[in-house]
Amino acid sequence: MSKKSWWYASAAARAAWCLSAVAGLCSAAASAQTPDAGWYFGIKGYASSLSDSDGETVVPGDPGSPGSPSESCLLGDLLGLGSLLSPEGCLIGLIGGGNPGTDPTDPTAGQRLRTSISYDTGWATEVTLGYRTESGLRPELSLAYGENDWDEITLTTSGGVGTTVRSSSQLETLRAMANLWQDFDLGRAQPYLGGGIGFQRSSIAGDQSADDSGIGWQLGAGVGFTLSPRTVLSVDYRFAGADDPEYRTDDGGTLSTEYQAHKVALGLRYTFAPAEKPAPPPAKQPATVPYEAPVKTPTILCPDTPAGIPVGPDNCPLDSDGDGIPDYLDQCPNTPPGLKVLPDGCAPQGDCRKPRPGERVDERGCALEGRFILRGVNFEFDSDRLTPEARLILNDVAGTLKAYPSVNVDVEGHTDWIGTEAYNLGLSERRANAVKRYLVDQGVPAGRMHPVGYGESQPVADNETEDGRGENRRVELKVND
């Protein structure tokens, strides 16, 4: 794994640890809320990793030396002091030795060496002063100091010969920044984004001693956790950079490098001067509205009553016998009280149905046959599938039949004359069976009902008209004696 990959992995692990620690602290802050707006002071501690720095080292050349000749002492044997002379012929302890001279040296040219520096993970600390607005915008000033030890330095000649050595130097940075952050309020947590620009002083200490200054910048993000309206704990990330530093070395040369850093921090922010919250607006006094008496409008309970139908005071059709079927649809308008009726307003037993043309009647003028049309029981086109409205009507029919347990009925299906006679006969039989099955499902014993189809053979209206054909497509119940 490369050093950069190791850094990203370790930074992610440190961030995860910080987040878990922060989550534990925040869970204890039961009354946490959005932080106060106002002036705040903050402090952060960073783990800092610098990207490998590529640059150039310039080594100055040597102009060379012409050398110097040897020189003897001013006093020699000619003075007769041989026993006091050194081997070089100088008076020992009084005059000193002679100059033996130096060899001449050749001049050397300067060199440019490609330079790569790797760094150990270091640390940094930062203090901040800022102002948080009600909208979460935070202009801020910060001052940060950090240190990163050099790990290795590699020097490569123009011929491609490289040398890597360990170094005991370290990089020290001092950064003064003007930042702008934007908080996003999510309740207890406030994620934020932003950046800053300012001044950076970079210094090398150790094997070398040099410094340089330039423009610095940073991009950042993080999450703040509200411990109280004035106190916020944060987990922070910064990507920091600066103008490429250039240092003067001790031998008169230069060292050009790069600066890019990834930093993960844990910080604490305290609002020492909260902004004054605006006073709530005065409550609005209700406007005085002059009293106006409500205008009473008549309630229309039955707005769909056909024109010309006799109605009562409530504008609903008259129901003389109170069986729930209006008189203009009721085939048994004088049903005795308490009898449960079918959709045509007739009870299967003990009622008097108005006769149809040609039907036999008894002495009271009532139809002799107990035959009742199930008005509204319709089917989907060319099908034996009941419509939703038909199912609702048959629910009431089932209740009526169960109220007369001794009554057995034929369930008769009828059609109009459109289609062949054989087809219509089969369709009417299927529809009669469909009605029986539905009534059985609603609790009517199957043995009390006998389905039969008559096709188009028993019309009750003129098949030449649409209205007449609609009346002929019907289901009837015929009570068996």
C-alpha positions in Angstrom: 0.0 0.0 0.0 1.4 3.4 -0.9 1.8 6.1 1.7 -1.0 8.2 0.3 -3.4 5.2 0.3 -2.3 4.4 3.9 -3.0 8.0 4.9 -6.5 8.0 3.4 -7.3 4.6 5.0 -6.0 5.8 8.4 -7.7 9.1 8.1 -11.0 7.4 7.4 -10.5 5.1 10.5 -9.7 8.1 12.7 -12.8 10.0 11.4 -15.0 6.9 12.1 -13.6 6.7 15.6 -14.2 10.4 16.1 -17.8 10.2 14.9 -18.5 7.3 17.2 -17.1 9.2 20.1 -19.1 12.3 19.2 -22.3 10.2 18.8 -21.8 8.9 22.3 -21.4 12.4 23.7 -24.3 13.8 21.8 -26.7 11.0 22.9 -26.3 12.4 26.5 -27.4 15.9 25.3 -31.1 15.2 25.5 -32.0 18.9 25.3 -29.8 19.7 22.3 -31.1 22.2 19.7 -29.9 24.5 17.0 -26.8 26.5 18.1 -27.2 30.2 19.0 -26.3 32.8 16.5 -23.6 35.2 17.6 -19.8 35.5 18.2 -18.0 32.3 19.0 -14.5 31.1 20.0 -13.2 27.7 18.9 -10.2 25.4 19.3 -9.3 22.3 17.2 -6.7 19.5 17.4 -5.6 18.0 14.0 -3.9 14.9 12.8 -2.1 16.1 9.7 -0.6 14.2 6.8 1.4 16.0 4.1 1.5 14.7 0.5 5.0 13.8 -0.8 6.7 17.0 -1.9 8.4 17.1 -5.3 10.8 20.0 -6.0 14.4 20.9 -6.8 17.6 21.5 -4.9 20.2 23.9 -6.3 23.8 23.4 -5.1 26.1 26.4 -5.8 29.4 25.8 -7.7 33.0 26.2 -6.2 35.2 28.8 -8.0 38.4 26.8 -7.0 41.7 28.0 -5.4 45.2 28.8 -6.9 47.0 27.3 -3.8 49.9 29.0 -1.8 53.8 28.3 -1.6 55.5 27.1 1.6 57.3 29.7 3.7 60.3 29.2 6.3 60.8 31.1 9.5 62.6 34.4 9.7 65.2 32.9 12.1 67.2 29.9 11.1 70.5 28.0 11.7 72.4 31.0 10.6 71.7 32.4 14.1 73.3 29.4 15.7 70.1 28.4 17.5 70.0 24.9 16.1 69.0 23.2 19.3 65.9 25.5 19.7 64.7 25.1 16.2 61.9 22.9 15.0 62.5 20.5 12.1 61.0 23.3 9.9 63.8 25.6 11.1 61.6 27.8 13.3 62.2 29.0 16.8 60.1 26.7 19.0 57.5 28.4 21.1 58.6 31.9 20.1 58.0 32.5 16.5 55.9 29.5 15.5 56.0 27.2 12.5 56.3 28.2 8.9 53.6 28.0 6.2 53.8 24.7 4.5 51.5 26.0 1.6 48.3 24.6 -0.1 47.6 22.7 -3.3 45.5 24.5 -6.0 41.9 23.3 -6.5 39.8 23.2 -9.7 36.5 25.1 -9.9 33.3 23.0 -9.9 30.0 23.8 -11.6 26.7 24.1 -9.6 24.1 21.3 -9.7 20.3 21.0 -10.0 18.9 17.9 -8.2 15.4 16.6 -8.4 14.2 16.4 -4.8 11.4 14.4 -3.2 10.5 14.7 0.4 8.2 12.4 2.3 6.7 13.3 5.7 5.6 11.5 8.8 2.0 12.1 10.1 2.1 15.2 12.3 -0.2 17.3 14.3 -1.6 20.8 14.3 -3.7 23.0 16.6 -6.0 25.9 15.7 -7.9 28.7 17.4 -10.8 30.4 15.7 -12.9 33.5 16.2 -16.1 33.9 14.1 -19.8 34.9 13.9 -22.7 32.6 13.2 -25.7 34.1 11.5 -29.3 32.9 11.9 -29.0 31.3 8.4 -26.0 29.3 9.4 -23.4 31.4 7.5 -20.1 31.6 9.5 -17.4 34.1 8.6 -14.3 33.2 10.7 -10.7 34.0 11.4 -8.3 31.2 12.3 -4.7 30.9 13.5 -3.1 27.4 13.2 0.4 26.0 14.0 1.5 22.5 12.9 4.6 20.2 12.8 5.5 17.3 10.5 8.8 15.4 10.7 10.7 14.7 7.4 10.8 11.0 6.8 13.1 10.6 3.8 14.6 12.9 1.2 15.6 11.6 -2.3 18.1 13.6 -4.5 18.4 12.6 -8.1 21.0 14.0 -10.5 20.3 15.0 -14.1 21.9 11.7 -15.1 19.2 9.8 -13.2 21.4 8.7 -10.2 19.4 9.0 -7.0 20.3 8.9 -3.3 17.7 8.4 -0.5 18.6 9.3 3.1 16.7 9.6 6.3 16.3 13.1 7.7 16.0 14.6 11.1 14.5 17.8 9.9 10.9 18.9 10.4 8.5 21.3 8.7 6.8 23.8 10.9 3.8 25.9 9.6 2.0 28.9 10.9 -1.3 29.7 9.1 -3.5 32.8 9.5 -6.7 32.4 7.5 -10.0 34.1 6.7 -12.7 31.5 6.3 -16.3 31.3 5.3 -18.4 28.2 6.3 -22.1 27.4 5.7 -23.9 25.2 8.3 -26.9 23.1 7.2 -29.3 22.7 10.1 -30.5 19.1 10.6 -31.5 19.5 14.3 -28.7 18.2 16.6 -26.3 17.8 13.7 -25.1 20.6 11.4 -23.1 19.5 8.4 -21.0 22.3 6.9 -18.9 23.2 3.8 -16.6 26.1 3.0 -13.1 27.3 2.6 -10.6 30.0 3.3 -7.6 32.0 2.1 -4.8 33.7 4.0 -1.0 33.7 4.9 1.3 30.7 5.6 4.9 30.8 7.0 6.8 27.6 6.4 10.0 26.8 8.3 12.6 24.0 8.2 14.3 23.1 11.5 16.9 20.5 12.1 19.6 19.6 9.5 18.7 22.8 7.7 17.4 26.1 9.0 15.3 28.1 6.5 11.9 29.7 6.1 9.6 31.1 3.4 6.2 32.8 3.4 3.3 32.9 0.9 -0.4 32.6 0.2 -2.2 29.7 1.9 -5.7 28.3 1.2 -8.0 25.5 2.4 -11.2 23.7 1.6 -13.1 22.0 4.4 -16.2 20.1 5.5 -17.4 18.6 8.7 -20.3 17.9 11.1 -21.1 19.9 14.2 -23.1 18.4 17.1 -25.0 20.7 19.4 -24.3 19.9 23.1 -26.1 23.1 24.2 -27.4 26.2 22.5 -23.9 27.8 23.0 -21.6 24.7 22.7 -20.9 22.7 19.5 -18.6 19.7 19.2 -17.3 19.1 15.7 -15.6 16.6 13.5 -13.6 18.4 10.8 -11.7 17.7 7.6 -9.4 20.2 5.8 -7.5 20.0 2.5 -4.8 22.7 2.8 -2.3 24.1 0.3 0.1 27.0 -0.2 2.3 28.7 -2.7 5.3 26.4 -3.4 7.9 27.3 -0.6 11.5 28.1 -1.7 14.1 28.0 1.0 17.7 29.4 1.1 20.0 26.6 2.3 23.1 27.0 4.6 25.5 26.5 1.6 24.0 29.4 -0.3 21.8 27.2 -2.5 18.0 26.9 -2.7 15.4 24.2 -2.0 12.0 24.4 -3.8 9.2 22.2 -2.5 5.4 21.8 -2.5 2.8 22.0 0.3 -0.5 20.0 0.4 -2.0 18.6 3.6 -4.9 16.5 4.6 -6.1 17.1 8.1 -8.8 15.5 10.4 -9.7 17.3 13.6 -11.9 17.2 16.7 -13.0 20.7 17.7 -15.1 22.6 20.3 -16.9 25.9 19.6 -18.4 28.1 22.3 -20.7 31.1 21.6 -19.7 33.7 24.1 -21.8 36.6 22.8 -25.2 35.3 21.5 -27.1 37.6 19.1 -30.2 39.2 20.4 -33.2 37.4 19.2 -35.9 39.7 17.7 -39.0 40.2 19.8 -42.0 38.4 18.6 -44.4 40.6 16.6 -47.4 41.8 18.6 -50.5 39.7 18.3 -52.9 40.9 15.7 -56.2 42.1 17.1 -59.1 40.5 15.4 -60.8 42.9 13.0 -64.2 44.0 14.0 -66.7 42.8 11.5 -70.3 44.1 11.6 -72.8 41.3 12.4 -74.9 40.1 9.5 -77.6 37.6 10.1 -77.1 34.4 8.1 -79.3 33.9 5.1 -81.2 30.7 5.4 -81.4 28.6 2.3 -83.7 25.7 1.9 -82.0 22.3 2.2 -82.7 20.1 -0.8 -82.4 16.5 0.4 -83.3 14.8 -2.9 -81.9 17.0 -5.7 -82.3 14.2 -8.4 -86.0 13.8 -8.1 -87.5 13.5 -11.6 -89.7 16.4 -12.7 -93.4 15.8 -12.1 -93.0 13.2 -9.4 -95.1 13.9 -6.3 -92.8 15.0 -3.4 -93.1 15.7 0.3 -92.0 18.8 2.3 -88.4 17.6 2.1 -88.5 17.6 -1.7 -88.2 13.8 -1.8 -90.6 11.4 -3.6 -93.5 10.2 -1.6 -93.2 6.7 0.0 -96.8 6.1 1.2 -96.2 2.6 2.7 -92.8 3.5 4.2 -90.9 0.5 2.8 -88.0 2.6 1.4 -89.1 2.4 -2.2 -90.7 5.6 -3.6 -94.2 5.4 -4.8 -93.3 6.0 -8.5 -91.1 2.9 -8.5 -93.1 0.8 -6.0 -95.0 -2.1 -7.6 -96.6 -2.8 -4.2 -97.5 0.7 -2.9 -99.5 -0.6 0.1 -97.1 -3.1 1.6 -98.2 -3.9 5.2 -95.9 -2.4 7.8 -92.9 -4.5 8.9 -92.6 -6.6 5.8 -89.1 -6.7 4.2 -89.4 -6.0 0.5 -87.5 -6.7 -2.8 -86.1 -3.9 -5.1 -89.5 -3.4 -6.7 -91.1 -2.6 -3.4 -92.9 -6.0 -2.9 -92.7 -8.5 -0.2 -92.3 -12.2 -1.4 -95.4 -13.1 0.7 -98.4 -11.2 2.0 -98.3 -8.3 -0.4 -100.3 -7.0 -3.4 -98.4 -6.4 -6.6 -99.8 -4.1 -9.3 -100.6 -6.4 -12.3 -98.8 -6.0 -15.7 -100.9 -5.9 -18.8 -102.6 -9.3 -19.5 -101.8 -10.8 -16.1 -104.5 -12.5 -14.1 -105.7 -10.8 -10.9 -107.5 -11.8 -7.7 -110.6 -10.3 -6.1 -108.5 -7.4 -4.7 -107.1 -6.6 -8.1 -103.6 -7.9 -7.2 -101.5 -10.0 -9.6 -101.9 -13.7 -8.9 -98.3 -14.6 -9.8 -95.6 -13.8 -7.3 -93.2 -12.6 -10.0 -90.8 -9.7 -9.1 -88.4 -7.9 -11.3 -85.0 -7.3 -9.7 -84.7 -3.7 -11.0 -81.0 -2.5 -11.3 -79.5 -6.0 -11.4 -77.4 -5.6 -14.6 -74.4 -7.3 -16.2 -71.3 -6.2 -18.1 -71.8 -6.1 -21.9 -72.4 -9.5 -23.5 -71.3 -11.2 -20.2 -72.7 -12.9 -17.1 -70.4 -10.7 -14.8 -72.4 -8.7 -12.3 -71.8 -4.9 -12.2 -70.8 -3.4 -8.8 -74.3 -1.8 -8.5 -75.9 -5.1 -9.1 -74.0 -6.7 -6.3 -75.2 -4.0 -3.9 -78.8 -4.6 -4.9 -78.4 -8.4 -4.5 -77.1 -7.9 -1.0 -80.5 -6.5 -0.1 -82.3 -9.2 -2.0 -80.4 -11.9 0.0 -81.5 -10.2 3.2 -85.1 -10.2 2.1 -85.1 -13.9 1.1 -83.5 -14.9 4.4 -86.4 -13.1 6.1 -88.8 -15.5 4.4 -87.2 -18.9 4.9 -90.2 -20.9 3.6 -90.2 -19.2 0.2 -88.6 -21.0 -2.7 -88.1 -19.1 -6.0 -87.2 -19.5 -9.6 -84.3 -17.2 -10.7 -85.3 -16.2 -14.2 -83.0 -14.7 -16.8 -84.3 -12.7 -19.8 -82.7 -10.9 -22.8 -83.7 -8.6 -25.6 -83.9 -9.9 -29.2 -80.5 -8.7 -30.4 -78.5 -11.8 -31.3 -79.6 -15.3 -32.2 -82.3 -17.0 -30.2 -80.0 -19.9 -29.2 -77.2 -17.5 -28.1 -79.7 -15.4 -26.1 -81.1 -18.5 -24.4 -77.6 -19.5 -23.3 -76.7 -16.0 -22.1 -79.9 -15.8 -20.0 -79.2 -19.2 -18.4 -75.6 -18.1 -17.5 -76.9 -14.8 -16.0 -79.6 -16.7 -13.9 -76.9 -19.0 -12.5 -74.6 -16.0 -11.8 -77.4 -14.4 -9.6 -78.0 -17.7 -7.8 -74.3 -18.1 -7.0 -74.0 -14.6 -5.6 -77.1 -15.1 -3.4 -75.7 -18.4 -2.1 -72.5 -16.6 -1.2 -74.6 -14.2 0.8 -76.1 -17.0 2.8 -79.3 -18.0 0.9 -79.6 -21.8 0.8 -79.0 -23.1 -2.7 -81.9 -25.5 -2.5 -84.4 -22.6 -2.3 -83.4 -21.3 -5.7 -83.8 -22.8 -9.2 -82.1 -20.9 -12.1 -83.8 -20.9 -15.5 -83.2 -18.9 -18.7 -85.9 -17.8 -21.1 -83.8 -15.8 -23.6 -85.8 -13.4 -25.7 -89.1 -15.4 -25.4 -90.9 -13.3 -22.7 -90.5 -9.6 -23.4 -92.2 -7.1 -21.2 -91.7 -4.1 -23.5 -91.2 -3.2 -27.2 -87.8 -4.6 -28.5 -88.0 -1.9 -31.3 -86.9 0.8 -28.9 -83.7 1.2 -26.8 -85.8 1.8 -23.6 -87.9 -1.3 -24.4 -84.9 -3.5 -24.9 -83.5 -2.2 -21.6 -86.6 -3.4 -19.8 -86.5 -6.8 -21.5 -82.9 -7.4 -20.3 -83.8 -8.3 -16.7 -83.7 -10.8 -13.9 -86.9 -11.9 -12.1 -87.7 -13.9 -9.0 -90.8 -16.1 -9.3 -92.2 -17.4 -6.1 -93.1 -21.1 -6.3 -96.3 -22.2 -4.5 
